[in-house]
Amino acid sequence: MRIGELARLTGVSTRALRYYEEQGLLTPERRPSGYREYGERDVRTVHGIRTLLAAGLNSAVIGEILHGLPAPGERRPGPTCPELAAGLARERARITGMIGELESARGLLDEIAAAAAPVELIVTPRPEPFSARQAPRRS
């Protein structure tokens, strides 16, 4: 499939797909004409990239772990080096912290929304329009 079809299937812009290629995250085949050629594996790769970006990982970190991600139904691999395992643990801790902060913010919004509204409607008197008032008399 060509880049436009991959963009349509994944909901990602062609510009973003080209960026992923520049970053080494996506490696399409090239036709003799120079056009990029993508396959079903690239669809899964783009979904993996989007998921990791949504989790807050940058493209450099994604590049380190992306190719170790299994295809659907495959066995989940473990990290191949201690540095990668440590980096993944840091990212997981950061995401867990963000989840805690977001849950606290949601709880605060829920409390505000559930607060009892005033029983009586408070009406603030409005001043009369100038045209309805009497003009001051000059002496």
Backbone torsions as a table, in degrees:
resi	resn	phi	psi	omega
1	MET	NA	155.9	-179.8
2	ARG	-93.1	174.6	-171.9
3	ILE	-61.7	-37.6	179.5
4	GLY	-63.5	-38.4	178.0
5	GLU	-67.5	-42.0	177.0
6	LEU	-62.4	-41.0	177.8
7	ALA	-60.6	-43.6	-179.8
8	ARG	-64.8	-43.4	-177.4
9	LEU	-69.0	-30.6	-175.1
10	THR	-102.8	-13.9	-177.6
11	GLY	75.5	20.5	-178.3
12	VAL	-112.2	141.3	-179.2
13	SER	-67.6	155.6	176.4
14	THR	-63.7	-32.9	177.7
15	ARG	-62.1	-44.0	178.5
16	ALA	-64.1	-38.8	178.8
17	LEU	-63.3	-40.5	177.2
18	ARG	-65.3	-37.3	177.0
19	TYR	-63.1	-44.0	178.6
20	TYR	-59.1	-38.5	177.8
21	GLU	-65.6	-44.1	178.3
22	GLU	-59.1	-35.0	-178.4
23	GLN	-82.9	-2.9	-179.7
24	GLY	79.6	13.8	-179.4
25	LEU	-84.4	-24.1	-176.8
26	LEU	-133.1	130.3	-177.1
27	THR	-129.5	81.6	-179.5
28	PRO	-72.7	156.9	171.7
29	GLU	-72.6	158.8	176.5
30	ARG	-117.4	132.7	173.9
31	ARG	-75.2	162.5	175.9
32	PRO	-56.8	-28.2	178.9
33	SER	-75.7	-9.7	-178.8
34	GLY	98.2	-11.1	179.3
35	TYR	-67.6	145.0	176.5
36	ARG	-76.2	144.2	177.7
37	GLU	-125.8	121.7	-177.1
38	TYR	-111.9	155.0	177.5
39	GLY	-124.0	-176.2	-179.6
40	GLU	-61.5	-33.5	177.9
41	ARG	-62.0	-34.9	178.6
42	ASP	-66.8	-33.4	176.1
43	VAL	-61.3	-47.6	178.8
44	ARG	-62.9	-39.5	179.7
45	THR	-62.3	-44.8	-180.0
46	VAL	-63.4	-40.0	177.1
47	HIS	-63.2	-39.5	176.3
48	GLY	-63.0	-43.5	178.1
49	ILE	-59.9	-47.3	-178.2
50	ARG	-62.3	-39.9	179.2
51	THR	-63.9	-45.0	-179.4
52	LEU	-68.8	-36.6	175.1
53	LEU	-63.7	-41.8	179.6
54	ALA	-63.8	-28.5	178.2
55	ALA	-78.7	-5.6	175.7
56	GLY	98.7	5.5	178.4
57	LEU	-78.2	146.0	177.0
58	ASN	-88.9	169.9	-174.0
59	SER	-65.2	-29.3	178.2
60	ALA	-65.9	-44.6	178.6
61	VAL	-66.3	-42.4	179.5
62	ILE	-59.8	-41.1	178.8
63	GLY	-59.8	-32.5	-179.9
64	GLU	-71.8	-32.5	-173.1
65	ILE	-110.4	-16.9	-172.0
66	LEU	-56.9	-46.3	-174.4
67	HIS	-73.4	-9.3	174.9
68	GLY	-90.5	-5.7	179.7
69	LEU	-72.6	136.6	-179.7
70	PRO	-79.4	156.3	171.4
71	ALA	-74.6	159.0	179.2
72	PRO	-53.1	132.0	178.9
73	GLY	88.8	-9.1	178.4
74	GLU	-86.9	161.5	177.6
75	ARG	-66.8	140.9	177.8
76	ARG	-77.2	123.4	179.5
77	PRO	-81.5	158.0	173.1
78	GLY	-91.9	164.9	177.7
79	PRO	-59.1	144.8	-176.6
80	THR	-90.0	-10.6	178.9
81	CYS	-149.2	154.8	-178.1
82	PRO	-61.4	-35.3	-179.7
83	GLU	-63.8	-40.4	179.0
84	LEU	-66.4	-42.7	178.8
85	ALA	-60.1	-42.2	179.9
86	ALA	-65.9	-41.1	178.3
87	GLY	-63.6	-41.2	177.9
88	LEU	-65.2	-38.7	177.7
89	ALA	-63.4	-40.3	177.9
90	ARG	-63.6	-44.9	-179.8
91	GLU	-63.5	-39.8	179.0
92	ARG	-64.0	-42.5	178.7
93	ALA	-63.7	-40.1	178.8
94	ARG	-63.5	-44.4	179.7
95	ILE	-64.5	-41.1	178.1
96	THR	-60.7	-40.8	177.0
97	GLY	-63.1	-41.7	178.6
98	MET	-63.4	-39.8	178.8
99	ILE	-61.5	-43.3	178.2
100	GLY	-60.4	-43.7	178.6
101	GLU	-64.6	-41.8	179.7
102	LEU	-66.4	-38.3	177.3
103	GLU	-64.6	-39.1	177.2
104	SER	-64.2	-43.0	178.9
105	ALA	-63.6	-41.7	178.4
106	ARG	-63.6	-40.3	178.4
107	GLY	-61.6	-42.0	178.0
108	LEU	-63.1	-44.0	177.9
109	LEU	-62.7	-39.4	177.6
110	ASP	-62.1	-41.7	178.6
111	GLU	-63.3	-43.5	179.8
112	ILE	-63.9	-44.8	-178.5
113	ALA	-65.8	-32.7	-177.6
114	ALA	-85.2	-8.4	-179.2
115	ALA	-58.8	140.0	-178.3
116	ALA	-65.7	132.9	176.0
117	ALA	-75.5	153.9	177.8
118	PRO	-57.5	141.7	-178.4
119	VAL	-70.0	-41.2	-179.6
120	GLU	-99.2	143.1	176.6
121	LEU	-79.7	125.9	179.5
122	ILE	-92.0	120.9	-179.4
123	VAL	-107.9	124.0	177.6
124	THR	-95.0	122.3	-179.6
125	PRO	-64.4	139.8	178.4
126	ARG	-97.7	142.5	177.4
127	PRO	-69.1	151.4	178.0
128	GLU	-67.6	148.9	174.7
129	PRO	-62.8	151.5	-176.5
130	PHE	-56.9	-37.7	-177.4
131	SER	-65.1	-24.8	-179.3
132	ALA	-83.9	-18.0	178.9
133	ARG	-82.3	157.6	175.4
134	GLN	-80.1	136.1	178.0
135	ALA	-68.5	142.5	179.6
136	PRO	-64.9	143.2	-179.8
137	ARG	-84.0	141.2	175.1
138	ARG	-98.3	141.9	179.1
139	SER	-99.0	NA	NA
